[in-house]
Amino acid sequence: MADAMENWLRFGGEFPWNEREILRYLGHCGQEIPANVKERIWECCRELEQAAVIKAVWREYPLTFREHVLDMSCLQVRSKNLEKNLQDCEKILIFGATLGSRVDGLLRRYGRLQMSKAVILQAASVAMLETFCDWKNEVLRKEYQEKGWYMRPRFSPGYGDFPLECQQGIAAALELSKRIGVMLTDRLMMTPSKSVTAVMGLSQRPQICRVQGCEACGKKDCGYRR
């Protein structure tokens, strides 16, 4: 995936799509996919490749634990789930990424004109954002590991007991609006809608976690498992 992603980002070509992920977001349960539906899925993928302007930003901060309060300098929070994810970590990366506003325009257009296609576009755009984030996180993981730091999987506000309100601190610290054009609504949703923020722990303890997160890992006895 790495070479294909680099090629798409820099020189154009085809995005490294994961068909299984698209089907998963469509609620596929192993049933046979008709040829016309497969054709529609790949038609939607091609349109997303043309519309997406993917951007990402990240920053590093120190991390301290104070009576179950996680102090990341840019925000302080109580979250048992996040505390478990960040155990043994001394630093964090806060991360943000977006597919850009043109994808939202595409979703709105087909939401008015062709709902069946809008549903596929929704699933494919989520898969596209996740694939990009996995790739970018893997690039960062390798860079930090060369310096003796081991990166934990990304953990986003709204997951478990990590409050959605923490979007505000992350957005301010990353200057999301200025740097990648992402803003928060009054309800703390991001616009463009196909955007994500996350926290990733950095530890000097040599425990390697998959950047795709616990859902993709078969190691059920891991102490860092969500």
C-alpha atoms as an extended CHARMM CRD file, in Angstrom:
* protein
*
       226  EXT
         1         1  MET       CA              0.0000000000        0.0000000000        0.0000000000  PROA      1               0.0000000000
         2         2  ALA       CA              2.8370000000        2.4170000000        0.7930000000  PROA      2               0.0000000000
         3         3  ASP       CA              4.1500000000        2.8290000000       -2.7490000000  PROA      3               0.0000000000
         4         4  ALA       CA              0.6380000000        3.0400000000       -4.1780000000  PROA      4               0.0000000000
         5         5  MET       CA             -0.3590000000        5.7290000000       -1.6680000000  PROA      5               0.0000000000
         6         6  GLU       CA              2.7780000000        7.7700000000       -2.3490000000  PROA      6               0.0000000000
         7         7  ASN       CA              2.1330000000        7.5060000000       -6.0740000000  PROA      7               0.0000000000
         8         8  TRP       CA             -1.4750000000        8.6260000000       -5.7210000000  PROA      8               0.0000000000
         9         9  LEU       CA             -0.6620000000       11.5430000000       -3.4050000000  PROA      9               0.0000000000
        10        10  ARG       CA              2.2360000000       12.8530000000       -5.4780000000  PROA      10              0.0000000000
        11        11  PHE       CA              1.6300000000       11.8640000000       -9.0640000000  PROA      11              0.0000000000
        12        12  GLY       CA             -1.9920000000       10.8140000000       -9.4730000000  PROA      12              0.0000000000
        13        13  GLY       CA             -3.1470000000        7.3690000000      -10.4670000000  PROA      13              0.0000000000
        14        14  GLU       CA             -5.3600000000        5.0030000000       -8.5180000000  PROA      14              0.0000000000
        15        15  PHE       CA             -5.8810000000        5.1980000000       -4.7770000000  PROA      15              0.0000000000
        16        16  PRO       CA             -4.9860000000        1.8890000000       -2.9970000000  PROA      16              0.0000000000
        17        17  TRP       CA             -8.5730000000        0.9250000000       -2.2200000000  PROA      17              0.0000000000
        18        18  ASN       CA             -9.4800000000       -1.8690000000        0.1840000000  PROA      18              0.0000000000
        19        19  GLU       CA            -12.6850000000       -3.3510000000       -1.2390000000  PROA      19              0.0000000000
        20        20  ARG       CA            -13.3330000000       -5.3870000000        1.9050000000  PROA      20              0.0000000000
        21        21  GLU       CA            -13.3870000000       -2.2020000000        3.9950000000  PROA      21              0.0000000000
        22        22  ILE       CA            -15.8710000000       -0.5280000000        1.6700000000  PROA      22              0.0000000000
        23        23  LEU       CA            -18.1210000000       -3.5780000000        1.8110000000  PROA      23              0.0000000000
        24        24  ARG       CA            -17.8000000000       -3.6710000000        5.6140000000  PROA      24              0.0000000000
        25        25  TYR       CA            -19.0180000000       -0.0790000000        5.8740000000  PROA      25              0.0000000000
        26        26  LEU       CA            -21.8810000000       -1.0250000000        3.5600000000  PROA      26              0.0000000000
        27        27  GLY       CA            -22.9110000000       -3.7480000000        6.0090000000  PROA      27              0.0000000000
        28        28  HSD       CA            -21.7840000000       -6.6300000000        3.8080000000  PROA      28              0.0000000000
        29        29  CYS       CA            -22.0410000000      -10.0110000000        5.5570000000  PROA      29              0.0000000000
        30        30  GLY       CA            -20.4400000000      -12.3220000000        3.0110000000  PROA      30              0.0000000000
        31        31  GLN       CA            -23.2570000000      -12.4710000000        0.5090000000  PROA      31              0.0000000000
        32        32  GLU       CA            -22.4580000000      -12.4660000000       -3.2060000000  PROA      32              0.0000000000
        33        33  ILE       CA            -22.0550000000       -8.9930000000       -4.6990000000  PROA      33              0.0000000000
        34        34  PRO       CA            -23.8540000000       -8.5120000000       -8.0410000000  PROA      34              0.0000000000
        35        35  ALA       CA            -21.6480000000       -7.3390000000      -10.9090000000  PROA      35              0.0000000000
        36        36  ASN       CA            -23.6170000000       -4.1100000000      -11.3470000000  PROA      36              0.0000000000
        37        37  VAL       CA            -23.1170000000       -3.2350000000       -7.6560000000  PROA      37              0.0000000000
        38        38  LYS       CA            -19.3700000000       -3.8740000000       -7.9110000000  PROA      38              0.0000000000
        39        39  GLU       CA            -19.2750000000       -1.6640000000      -10.9760000000  PROA      39              0.0000000000
        40        40  ARG       CA            -21.1220000000        1.0930000000       -9.0780000000  PROA      40              0.0000000000
        41        41  ILE       CA            -18.6980000000        0.8040000000       -6.1420000000  PROA      41              0.0000000000
        42        42  TRP       CA            -15.6620000000        1.3020000000       -8.3650000000  PROA      42              0.0000000000
        43        43  GLU       CA            -17.4060000000        4.1380000000      -10.1950000000  PROA      43              0.0000000000
        44        44  CYS       CA            -17.8400000000        5.8530000000       -6.8280000000  PROA      44              0.0000000000
        45        45  CYS       CA            -14.1880000000        5.2070000000       -5.9560000000  PROA      45              0.0000000000
        46        46  ARG       CA            -13.0230000000        6.8820000000       -9.1440000000  PROA      46              0.0000000000
        47        47  GLU       CA            -15.1860000000        9.9340000000       -8.3940000000  PROA      47              0.0000000000
        48        48  LEU       CA            -13.7680000000       10.1550000000       -4.8910000000  PROA      48              0.0000000000
        49        49  GLU       CA            -10.2230000000       10.0080000000       -6.2400000000  PROA      49              0.0000000000
        50        50  GLN       CA            -11.0070000000       13.0690000000       -8.3320000000  PROA      50              0.0000000000
        51        51  ALA       CA            -12.7430000000       14.9650000000       -5.5260000000  PROA      51              0.0000000000
        52        52  ALA       CA            -10.5340000000       14.2480000000       -2.5180000000  PROA      52              0.0000000000
        53        53  VAL       CA             -7.8180000000       16.6830000000       -1.4600000000  PROA      53              0.0000000000
        54        54  ILE       CA             -6.2960000000       14.7940000000        1.4570000000  PROA      54              0.0000000000
        55        55  LYS       CA             -4.3970000000       16.7270000000        4.1040000000  PROA      55              0.0000000000
        56        56  ALA       CA             -2.9840000000       15.7940000000        7.4900000000  PROA      56              0.0000000000
        57        57  VAL       CA             -1.3110000000       17.5660000000       10.3850000000  PROA      57              0.0000000000
        58        58  TRP       CA              0.2320000000       16.3910000000       13.6680000000  PROA      58              0.0000000000
        59        59  ARG       CA              2.1500000000       17.7090000000       16.6540000000  PROA      59              0.0000000000
        60        60  GLU       CA              4.0660000000       16.1570000000       19.5150000000  PROA      60              0.0000000000
        61        61  TYR       CA              3.4370000000       16.9740000000       23.1870000000  PROA      61              0.0000000000
        62        62  PRO       CA              4.6980000000       15.6450000000       26.5470000000  PROA      62              0.0000000000
        63        63  LEU       CA              2.3210000000       13.4370000000       28.5390000000  PROA      63              0.0000000000
        64        64  THR       CA              2.0040000000       13.2080000000       32.3070000000  PROA      64              0.0000000000
        65        65  PHE       CA             -0.4260000000       11.2560000000       34.5170000000  PROA      65              0.0000000000
        66        66  ARG       CA             -1.7670000000       13.0400000000       37.6030000000  PROA      66              0.0000000000
        67        67  GLU       CA             -4.2930000000       11.0860000000       39.6790000000  PROA      67              0.0000000000
        68        68  HSD       CA             -5.9730000000        9.7010000000       36.5460000000  PROA      68              0.0000000000
        69        69  VAL       CA             -5.9030000000       13.0700000000       34.7820000000  PROA      69              0.0000000000
        70        70  LEU       CA             -4.0300000000       12.8790000000       31.4780000000  PROA      70              0.0000000000
        71        71  ASP       CA             -2.1110000000       16.1010000000       30.9450000000  PROA      71              0.0000000000
        72        72  MET       CA             -1.0870000000       16.4690000000       27.3040000000  PROA      72              0.0000000000
        73        73  SER       CA             -0.2340000000       20.1910000000       27.5910000000  PROA      73              0.0000000000
        74        74  CYS       CA             -2.7340000000       21.0510000000       24.8640000000  PROA      74              0.0000000000
        75        75  LEU       CA             -5.5870000000       19.4550000000       26.8560000000  PROA      75              0.0000000000
        76        76  GLN       CA             -6.2800000000       17.6910000000       30.1380000000  PROA      76              0.0000000000
        77        77  VAL       CA             -8.8020000000       14.8830000000       30.3750000000  PROA      77              0.0000000000
        78        78  ARG       CA            -10.0730000000       12.0310000000       32.5410000000  PROA      78              0.0000000000
        79        79  SER       CA            -10.6830000000        8.9050000000       30.4770000000  PROA      79              0.0000000000
        80        80  LYS       CA            -10.1520000000        5.3380000000       31.6720000000  PROA      80              0.0000000000
        81        81  ASN       CA            -10.1620000000        4.0520000000       28.0910000000  PROA      81              0.0000000000
        82        82  LEU       CA             -7.5690000000        6.5550000000       26.9080000000  PROA      82              0.0000000000
        83        83  GLU       CA             -5.4790000000        6.0930000000       30.0560000000  PROA      83              0.0000000000
        84        84  LYS       CA             -5.3090000000        2.3560000000       29.3330000000  PROA      84              0.0000000000
        85        85  ASN       CA             -4.3440000000        3.0370000000       25.7170000000  PROA      85              0.0000000000
        86        86  LEU       CA             -1.5800000000        5.4350000000       26.8050000000  PROA      86              0.0000000000
        87        87  GLN       CA             -0.0740000000        3.4320000000       29.6700000000  PROA      87              0.0000000000
        88        88  ASP       CA              3.7470000000        3.5400000000       29.6750000000  PROA      88              0.0000000000
        89        89  CYS       CA              3.6860000000        6.5280000000       27.2780000000  PROA      89              0.0000000000
        90        90  GLU       CA              5.6980000000        9.6740000000       27.9510000000  PROA      90              0.0000000000
        91        91  LYS       CA              4.6980000000       11.6590000000       24.8650000000  PROA      91              0.0000000000
        92        92  ILE       CA              1.7620000000       11.8650000000       22.5030000000  PROA      92              0.0000000000
        93        93  LEU       CA              1.0760000000       12.8510000000       18.9430000000  PROA      93              0.0000000000
        94        94  ILE       CA             -2.1570000000       14.6470000000       18.2360000000  PROA      94              0.0000000000
        95        95  PHE       CA             -3.2700000000       14.0800000000       14.6720000000  PROA      95              0.0000000000
        96        96  GLY       CA             -5.8380000000       15.4370000000       12.2420000000  PROA      96              0.0000000000
        97        97  ALA       CA             -6.7320000000       14.5310000000        8.6680000000  PROA      97              0.0000000000
        98        98  THR       CA             -9.4120000000       15.3610000000        6.1030000000  PROA      98              0.0000000000
        99        99  LEU       CA            -10.5640000000       14.4140000000        2.6080000000  PROA      99              0.0000000000
       100       100  GLY       CA            -11.4860000000       18.0330000000        1.9630000000  PROA      100             0.0000000000
       101       101  SER       CA            -14.6750000000       19.9550000000        1.2080000000  PROA      101             0.0000000000
       102       102  ARG       CA            -15.1330000000       18.7000000000       -2.3560000000  PROA      102             0.0000000000
       103       103  VAL       CA            -16.0120000000       15.2330000000       -1.0200000000  PROA      103             0.0000000000
       104       104  ASP       CA            -18.8120000000       16.7870000000        1.0540000000  PROA      104             0.0000000000
       105       105  GLY       CA            -20.0630000000       18.4910000000       -2.0950000000  PROA      105             0.0000000000
       106       106  LEU       CA            -20.0980000000       15.1570000000       -3.9170000000  PROA      106             0.0000000000
       107       107  LEU       CA            -22.0500000000       13.5080000000       -1.0790000000  PROA      107             0.0000000000
       108       108  ARG       CA            -24.6100000000       16.3240000000       -0.9880000000  PROA      108             0.0000000000
       109       109  ARG       CA            -25.1110000000       16.2110000000       -4.7490000000  PROA      109             0.0000000000
       110       110  TYR       CA            -25.8090000000       12.4940000000       -4.8940000000  PROA      110             0.0000000000
       111       111  GLY       CA            -27.8770000000       12.7230000000       -1.7060000000  PROA      111             0.0000000000
       112       112  ARG       CA            -30.2850000000       14.8580000000       -3.7330000000  PROA      112             0.0000000000
       113       113  LEU       CA            -30.0300000000       13.0430000000       -7.0610000000  PROA      113             0.0000000000
       114       114  GLN       CA            -29.2860000000        9.3510000000       -6.4490000000  PROA      114             0.0000000000
       115       115  MET       CA            -29.5150000000        8.0170000000       -2.9080000000  PROA      115             0.0000000000
       116       116  SER       CA            -28.2290000000        4.5400000000       -3.7580000000  PROA      116             0.0000000000
       117       117  LYS       CA            -25.0040000000        6.0550000000       -5.0430000000  PROA      117             0.0000000000
       118       118  ALA       CA            -24.8110000000        8.4310000000       -2.0670000000  PROA      118             0.0000000000
       119       119  VAL       CA            -24.8420000000        5.4120000000        0.2890000000  PROA      119             0.0000000000
       120       120  ILE       CA            -21.8940000000        3.8160000000       -1.5370000000  PROA      120             0.0000000000
       121       121  LEU       CA            -20.0250000000        7.1230000000       -1.5880000000  PROA      121             0.0000000000
       122       122  GLN       CA            -20.4960000000        7.4850000000        2.1710000000  PROA      122             0.0000000000
       123       123  ALA       CA            -19.0140000000        4.0380000000        2.8030000000  PROA      123             0.0000000000
       124       124  ALA       CA            -16.1750000000        4.4950000000        0.3200000000  PROA      124             0.0000000000
       125       125  SER       CA            -15.2280000000        7.9190000000        1.6890000000  PROA      125             0.0000000000
       126       126  VAL       CA            -14.9740000000        6.5470000000        5.2460000000  PROA      126             0.0000000000
       127       127  ALA       CA            -12.8220000000        3.6810000000        3.9600000000  PROA      127             0.0000000000
       128       128  MET       CA            -10.6800000000        6.1630000000        2.0390000000  PROA      128             0.0000000000
       129       129  LEU       CA            -10.0510000000        8.3120000000        5.1140000000  PROA      129             0.0000000000
       130       130  GLU       CA             -9.2400000000        5.2710000000        7.2730000000  PROA      130             0.0000000000
       131       131  THR       CA             -6.8520000000        3.8830000000        4.6490000000  PROA      131             0.0000000000
       132       132  PHE       CA             -5.0240000000        7.1970000000        4.4290000000  PROA      132             0.0000000000
       133       133  CYS       CA             -4.8040000000        7.5280000000        8.2270000000  PROA      133             0.0000000000
       134       134  ASP       CA             -3.4770000000        3.9680000000        8.5470000000  PROA      134             0.0000000000
       135       135  TRP       CA             -0.8220000000        4.7220000000        5.9400000000  PROA      135             0.0000000000
       136       136  LYS       CA              0.2080000000        8.0500000000        7.4930000000  PROA      136             0.0000000000
       137       137  ASN       CA              0.2870000000        6.5720000000       10.9880000000  PROA      137             0.0000000000
       138       138  GLU       CA              2.4980000000        3.7400000000        9.7340000000  PROA      138             0.0000000000
       139       139  VAL       CA              4.9060000000        6.2950000000        8.2370000000  PROA      139             0.0000000000
       140       140  LEU       CA              5.0340000000        8.1050000000       11.5960000000  PROA      140             0.0000000000
       141       141  ARG       CA              5.3950000000        4.8370000000       13.5050000000  PROA      141             0.0000000000
       142       142  LYS       CA              8.4900000000        3.8870000000       11.5070000000  PROA      142             0.0000000000
       143       143  GLU       CA             10.0240000000        7.3540000000       11.8900000000  PROA      143             0.0000000000
       144       144  TYR       CA              9.5810000000        7.3350000000       15.6710000000  PROA      144             0.0000000000
       145       145  GLN       CA             10.7000000000        3.7430000000       16.0690000000  PROA      145             0.0000000000
       146       146  GLU       CA             14.0090000000        4.6540000000       14.4460000000  PROA      146             0.0000000000
       147       147  LYS       CA             14.4120000000        7.1460000000       17.2990000000  PROA      147             0.0000000000
       148       148  GLY       CA             13.5370000000        4.5700000000       19.9690000000  PROA      148             0.0000000000
       149       149  TRP       CA              9.8690000000        5.4140000000       20.4290000000  PROA      149             0.0000000000
       150       150  TYR       CA              6.9930000000        2.9730000000       19.9680000000  PROA      150             0.0000000000
       151       151  MET       CA              3.6510000000        4.3170000000       18.8150000000  PROA      151             0.0000000000
       152       152  ARG       CA              0.2370000000        3.2110000000       20.0620000000  PROA      152             0.0000000000
       153       153  PRO       CA             -2.8460000000        3.0200000000       17.8040000000  PROA      153             0.0000000000
       154       154  ARG       CA             -4.7830000000        6.2350000000       17.2740000000  PROA      154             0.0000000000
       155       155  PHE       CA             -7.6290000000        6.9560000000       19.6870000000  PROA      155             0.0000000000
       156       156  SER       CA            -10.2330000000        9.5520000000       18.7290000000  PROA      156             0.0000000000
       157       157  PRO       CA            -12.4920000000       11.8070000000       20.8220000000  PROA      157             0.0000000000
       158       158  GLY       CA            -15.9230000000       10.2270000000       21.1420000000  PROA      158             0.0000000000
       159       159  TYR       CA            -14.5120000000        6.6850000000       21.3970000000  PROA      159             0.0000000000
       160       160  GLY       CA            -15.3090000000        5.0290000000       24.7310000000  PROA      160             0.0000000000
       161       161  ASP       CA            -15.2030000000        7.5970000000       27.5200000000  PROA      161             0.0000000000
       162       162  PHE       CA            -12.8200000000        9.9700000000       25.6920000000  PROA      162             0.0000000000
       163       163  PRO       CA            -15.0790000000       13.0660000000       25.6060000000  PROA      163             0.0000000000
       164       164  LEU       CA            -16.0250000000       14.5750000000       22.2610000000  PROA      164             0.0000000000
       165       165  GLU       CA            -15.4330000000       17.9850000000       23.8780000000  PROA      165             0.0000000000
       166       166  CYS       CA            -11.7010000000       17.2860000000       23.5710000000  PROA      166             0.0000000000
       167       167  GLN       CA            -12.0720000000       18.0300000000       19.8620000000  PROA      167             0.0000000000
       168       168  GLN       CA            -11.8130000000       21.6980000000       20.8380000000  PROA      168             0.0000000000
       169       169  GLY       CA             -8.3920000000       21.3920000000       22.4590000000  PROA      169             0.0000000000
       170       170  ILE       CA             -7.0490000000       19.2650000000       19.6180000000  PROA      170             0.0000000000
       171       171  ALA       CA             -8.4410000000       21.5960000000       16.9530000000  PROA      171             0.0000000000
       172       172  ALA       CA             -6.8620000000       24.6110000000       18.6350000000  PROA      172             0.0000000000
       173       173  ALA       CA             -3.4780000000       22.9230000000       19.1840000000  PROA      173             0.0000000000
       174       174  LEU       CA             -3.2890000000       21.7210000000       15.5700000000  PROA      174             0.0000000000
       175       175  GLU       CA             -4.7230000000       24.9570000000       14.1440000000  PROA      175             0.0000000000
       176       176  LEU       CA             -6.9800000000       22.7430000000       12.0530000000  PROA      176             0.0000000000
       177       177  SER       CA             -8.8800000000       25.5750000000       10.4110000000  PROA      177             0.0000000000
       178       178  LYS       CA             -5.7370000000       27.3850000000        9.3210000000  PROA      178             0.0000000000
       179       179  ARG       CA             -3.6090000000       24.3960000000        8.3610000000  PROA      179             0.0000000000
       180       180  ILE       CA             -6.0150000000       21.9120000000        6.7330000000  PROA      180             0.0000000000
       181       181  GLY       CA             -9.3340000000       23.7790000000        6.5060000000  PROA      181             0.0000000000
       182       182  VAL       CA            -11.2180000000       21.7890000000        9.1710000000  PROA      182             0.0000000000
       183       183  MET       CA            -13.6210000000       23.5600000000       11.5380000000  PROA      183             0.0000000000
       184       184  LEU       CA            -15.8840000000       22.4610000000       14.3910000000  PROA      184             0.0000000000
       185       185  THR       CA            -19.6280000000       23.0000000000       14.4680000000  PROA      185             0.0000000000
       186       186  ASP       CA            -21.5280000000       24.0380000000       17.5940000000  PROA      186             0.0000000000
       187       187  ARG       CA            -22.1170000000       20.3220000000       18.2250000000  PROA      187             0.0000000000
       188       188  LEU       CA            -18.3820000000       19.5870000000       17.9410000000  PROA      188             0.0000000000
       189       189  MET       CA            -18.7410000000       17.8090000000       14.6190000000  PROA      189             0.0000000000
       190       190  MET       CA            -16.0400000000       18.4380000000       12.0350000000  PROA      190             0.0000000000
       191       191  THR       CA            -16.5790000000       20.1060000000        8.7100000000  PROA      191             0.0000000000
       192       192  PRO       CA            -15.6470000000       18.8590000000        6.1370000000  PROA      192             0.0000000000
       193       193  SER       CA            -17.4490000000       15.8350000000        7.5190000000  PROA      193             0.0000000000
       194       194  LYS       CA            -14.8830000000       13.3030000000        6.2830000000  PROA      194             0.0000000000
       195       195  SER       CA            -12.2750000000       14.4540000000        8.7870000000  PROA      195             0.0000000000
       196       196  VAL       CA            -10.7860000000       12.8770000000       11.8900000000  PROA      196             0.0000000000
       197       197  THR       CA             -8.7120000000       13.7980000000       14.9320000000  PROA      197             0.0000000000
       198       198  ALA       CA             -6.8690000000       11.3830000000       17.1850000000  PROA      198             0.0000000000
       199       199  VAL       CA             -4.3000000000       10.9380000000       19.9390000000  PROA      199             0.0000000000
       200       200  MET       CA             -1.4190000000        8.4630000000       19.5700000000  PROA      200             0.0000000000
       201       201  GLY       CA              0.8330000000        7.5820000000       22.4760000000  PROA      201             0.0000000000
       202       202  LEU       CA              4.6230000000        7.3110000000       22.2670000000  PROA      202             0.0000000000
       203       203  SER       CA              6.4620000000        4.9830000000       24.6230000000  PROA      203             0.0000000000
       204       204  GLN       CA             10.0640000000        3.8340000000       25.0020000000  PROA      204             0.0000000000
       205       205  ARG       CA              8.7770000000        0.4040000000       25.9970000000  PROA      205             0.0000000000
       206       206  PRO       CA              9.2230000000       -1.8960000000       22.9690000000  PROA      206             0.0000000000
       207       207  GLN       CA              5.5920000000       -2.9540000000       22.6100000000  PROA      207             0.0000000000
       208       208  ILE       CA              4.5550000000       -2.7160000000       18.9600000000  PROA      208             0.0000000000
       209       209  CYS       CA              0.8850000000       -2.0910000000       18.2270000000  PROA      209             0.0000000000
       210       210  ARG       CA             -0.8020000000       -2.1800000000       14.8370000000  PROA      210             0.0000000000
       211       211  VAL       CA             -1.6190000000        1.3100000000       13.5850000000  PROA      211             0.0000000000
       212       212  GLN       CA             -4.9840000000       -0.0060000000       12.3600000000  PROA      212             0.0000000000
       213       213  GLY       CA             -5.9600000000       -0.4920000000       15.9880000000  PROA      213             0.0000000000
       214       214  CYS       CA             -7.2210000000       -3.3550000000       18.1150000000  PROA      214             0.0000000000
       215       215  GLU       CA             -9.9440000000       -4.2920000000       15.6530000000  PROA      215             0.0000000000
       216       216  ALA       CA             -7.2730000000       -5.4710000000       13.1930000000  PROA      216             0.0000000000
       217       217  CYS       CA             -5.1010000000       -7.2730000000       15.7350000000  PROA      217             0.0000000000
       218       218  GLY       CA             -5.5180000000      -10.8730000000       16.8350000000  PROA      218             0.0000000000
       219       219  LYS       CA             -3.4700000000      -10.5140000000       20.0350000000  PROA      219             0.0000000000
       220       220  LYS       CA             -6.2850000000      -10.7800000000       22.5940000000  PROA      220             0.0000000000
       221       221  ASP       CA             -4.0250000000      -10.7580000000       25.6860000000  PROA      221             0.0000000000
       222       222  CYS       CA             -2.3220000000       -7.4280000000       24.9310000000  PROA      222             0.0000000000
       223       223  GLY       CA             -2.2850000000       -5.0450000000       27.8970000000  PROA      223             0.0000000000
       224       224  TYR       CA             -2.8980000000       -2.1040000000       25.5630000000  PROA      224             0.0000000000
       225       225  ARG       CA             -6.0200000000       -3.5880000000       23.9860000000  PROA      225             0.0000000000
       226       226  ARG       CA             -9.0410000000       -1.2980000000       23.9860000000  PROA      226             0.0000000000
